[in-house]
Amino acid sequence: MKKNKHTGTSFDEFLEDEGILAETEAIAIKRVIAFQLEQEMTAKDLSKAALARRMNTSRAALDRLLDPENPSVTLLTLENAARALNKTLAVQMT
């Protein structure tokens, strides 16, 4: 019987061993950000087009920001979105 090398390890250790921990964390963070943005848009009764106008960006750029599967996002874009929603952006390393 072959012993599983990951038995007894944490899920993070497994992802790190597979070389996908950073990518997985980035996608998870992006999903949370997209969810929070959509929640704020709903609370403020803002359409995507209206938020894009407030951000001085295109609807396509906003769609990329709201796409939870697209981990590519800049701090400037996040800051613009936060300001357009009358929020502040807080980034921290822990």
PyMOL commands that set and color helices and strands:
alter all, ss='L'
color gray80, all
select helices_A, chain A and resi 11-17+21-43+48-55+59-66+75-84
alter helices_A, ss='H'
color red, helices_A
deselect
rebuild
show_as cartoon
